[in-house]
């Protein structure tokens, strides 16, 4: 897959299930990102029995969006970092 940006200009988050299969996939993704110089903003595992992943979404928003663009109150900021 080709992107409109150079790999060094791409930012990714690696969010994976914390078991052996998900962790192995995350390691492979991290190695590929390192090889191409892609920026990893967040690498985080979650439990397969987690009731929701809202804490991961919050962490991702903090990494992607500057403080002035984050949501306030009930408004929601988009997850695009621009």
Residue pairs with C-beta under 8 A, 6 or more apart in sequence:
3 10
7 36
7 37
7 38
8 36
8 37
8 38
8 39
10 38
10 39
11 38
11 39
11 40
11 41
11 64
11 81
12 29
12 33
12 38
12 39
12 40
12 41
13 40
13 41
13 42
13 43
13 44
13 60
13 63
13 64
14 26
14 29
14 30
14 33
14 40
14 42
14 43
14 44
15 42
15 43
15 44
15 45
15 46
15 53
15 56
15 60
16 22
16 23
16 25
16 26
16 29
16 44
16 45
16 46
17 23
17 45
17 46
17 47
17 48
18 45
18 46
18 47
18 48
19 48
22 45
23 45
26 43
26 45
30 40
30 43
32 38
33 39
33 40
41 60
41 63
41 64
42 59
42 60
42 63
44 56
44 59
46 53
46 56
57 79
60 79
61 70
61 71
61 77
61 79
62 70
64 79
64 80
64 81
65 77
65 79
65 81
69 77
70 77
71 77
